[in-house]
Amino acid sequence: MSIIDNSGSLYKKITIDLIQYTFSGGWEVLVGRTEKDNDILSIKIAKPNDWWFHIRGMSGSHVVLRVPAGEEPSRAVLKQAAAIAAYHSKAKEAGVVPVSCTRARFVTKPRGAKPGTVQIRKEVVLKVRPGLGDALETNPLNT
């Protein structure tokens, strides 16, 4: 996936490598593969009303559940996205694990923090088993 970054005085094309899943109800989930991808996904791609997920207490991918305008995901949808976040973490083979989630508007990058590091507010913790459920990798966004 390529995006245009206009945060400086020059426009530059940024290429990132994401995994895209779709599951029942047409919900779309994006998963970062690297620390740099996680930063771009969490700070530049995620829209304020999207949901953001990350395994608690260990390393893993940042995961964003895209929320179409006027829709609200059910708790089951949030738990499935959380299970995907757990699946893309060091807890992939674990039993039930805690996953932090919040609206993307509450995810910020501390000044000077290393890639992949964010701060979150208004955290909700979901306990889930890592897995993909009925999610299908639809169109790997690695162009």
C-alpha positions as CSV (number, residue, x, y, z in Angstrom):
1,M,0.0,0.0,0.0
2,S,1.3,3.5,-0.8
3,I,0.2,6.7,0.9
4,I,1.3,10.3,0.3
5,D,2.7,12.0,3.4
6,N,2.4,15.8,3.3
7,S,3.4,16.5,6.9
8,G,6.6,18.2,5.7
9,S,7.2,20.8,3.0
10,L,7.6,18.1,0.4
11,Y,5.2,15.3,-0.6
12,K,6.7,11.8,-0.4
13,K,5.4,8.4,-1.2
14,I,5.5,6.0,1.7
15,T,5.2,2.2,0.9
16,I,4.1,-0.1,3.7
17,D,3.4,-3.8,3.9
18,L,0.1,-4.7,5.6
19,I,-2.1,-7.8,5.9
20,Q,-5.8,-7.3,5.2
21,Y,-8.5,-9.6,6.5
22,T,-12.3,-9.5,6.0
23,F,-14.7,-11.5,8.2
24,S,-18.4,-12.0,8.6
25,G,-20.5,-8.9,8.1
26,G,-17.9,-7.4,5.7
27,W,-15.7,-6.0,8.5
28,E,-12.1,-5.2,7.4
29,V,-9.0,-5.6,9.6
30,L,-5.5,-4.2,8.7
31,V,-2.4,-5.7,10.4
32,G,1.1,-4.1,10.4
33,R,4.1,-6.3,9.7
34,T,6.9,-4.2,11.0
35,E,7.5,-1.4,13.5
36,K,7.4,1.2,10.7
37,D,4.2,-0.3,9.3
38,N,2.7,-0.2,12.8
39,D,3.5,3.5,13.1
40,I,2.0,4.4,9.7
41,L,-1.1,2.2,10.2
42,S,-1.8,3.5,13.7
43,I,-1.0,7.2,13.2
44,K,-1.6,7.9,9.5
45,I,-4.0,5.3,8.0
46,A,-6.4,4.7,10.9
47,K,-9.4,7.0,11.0
48,P,-10.6,8.4,14.4
49,N,-13.6,6.2,14.6
50,D,-11.7,3.0,13.7
51,W,-10.7,0.6,16.5
52,W,-7.1,-0.1,17.4
53,F,-5.8,-3.4,19.0
54,H,-2.5,-4.7,20.5
55,I,-1.6,-7.6,22.7
56,R,-1.0,-6.5,26.3
57,G,2.5,-6.8,27.8
58,M,4.4,-8.2,24.8
59,S,5.4,-7.4,21.3
60,G,3.0,-7.8,18.4
61,S,1.4,-6.2,15.4
62,H,-0.8,-3.1,15.6
63,V,-4.3,-4.1,14.3
64,V,-7.0,-1.7,13.0
65,L,-10.6,-2.6,12.6
66,R,-12.0,-0.3,9.9
67,V,-15.4,1.2,10.9
68,P,-17.6,2.5,8.1
69,A,-19.4,5.8,8.7
70,G,-22.6,5.3,10.6
71,E,-21.8,1.8,11.8
72,E,-20.8,0.4,15.2
73,P,-19.1,-3.0,15.6
74,S,-20.7,-5.4,18.0
75,R,-18.7,-6.9,21.0
76,A,-18.3,-10.1,19.0
77,V,-16.7,-8.2,16.1
78,L,-14.4,-6.4,18.5
79,K,-13.4,-9.8,20.1
80,Q,-12.7,-11.3,16.6
81,A,-10.4,-8.3,15.8
82,A,-8.7,-8.7,19.2
83,A,-8.2,-12.4,18.4
84,I,-6.5,-11.4,15.2
85,A,-4.2,-9.0,17.1
86,A,-3.3,-11.9,19.5
87,Y,-2.7,-14.2,16.6
88,H,-0.2,-11.7,15.2
89,S,1.8,-11.5,18.4
90,K,4.3,-13.5,20.5
91,A,1.2,-14.9,22.3
92,K,0.1,-16.7,19.1
93,E,0.3,-20.2,20.7
94,A,-1.1,-19.1,24.1
95,G,-4.5,-19.8,25.6
96,V,-6.7,-16.8,26.6
97,V,-4.7,-13.6,26.5
98,P,-5.5,-9.9,27.2
99,V,-5.7,-7.5,24.2
100,S,-5.9,-3.7,24.6
101,C,-8.2,-1.8,22.3
102,T,-9.4,1.7,21.9
103,R,-10.7,4.1,19.2
104,A,-7.9,5.1,16.9
105,R,-8.4,8.7,18.0
106,F,-7.0,7.8,21.4
107,V,-3.7,6.4,19.9
108,T,-0.8,8.9,19.9
109,K,2.9,8.7,19.1
110,P,5.1,10.2,21.9
111,R,7.6,12.7,20.6
112,G,11.0,11.0,20.0
113,A,9.6,7.5,20.6
114,K,11.1,4.6,18.6
115,P,9.1,3.1,15.7
116,G,6.1,1.0,16.8
117,T,5.7,2.8,20.2
118,V,2.4,4.5,20.9
119,Q,0.4,5.7,23.9
120,I,-3.2,4.9,24.3
121,R,-6.1,6.4,26.3
122,K,-9.5,5.0,27.1
123,E,-8.3,1.4,26.9
124,V,-10.6,-1.5,27.0
125,V,-9.1,-5.0,27.6
126,L,-10.6,-8.0,25.9
127,K,-9.6,-11.5,26.8
128,V,-9.5,-13.7,23.7
129,R,-7.9,-16.9,22.3
130,P,-5.5,-16.0,19.4
131,G,-6.9,-17.0,16.0
132,L,-8.3,-15.9,12.8
133,G,-11.9,-17.3,13.2
134,D,-13.7,-16.9,9.9
135,A,-11.4,-14.1,8.7
136,L,-10.0,-14.4,5.3
137,E,-6.9,-12.8,4.0
138,T,-8.5,-10.8,1.3
139,N,-6.0,-8.7,-0.6
140,P,-2.6,-8.5,1.0
141,L,-1.7,-4.8,0.9
142,N,1.9,-5.0,0.0
143,T,2.2,-3.0,-3.2
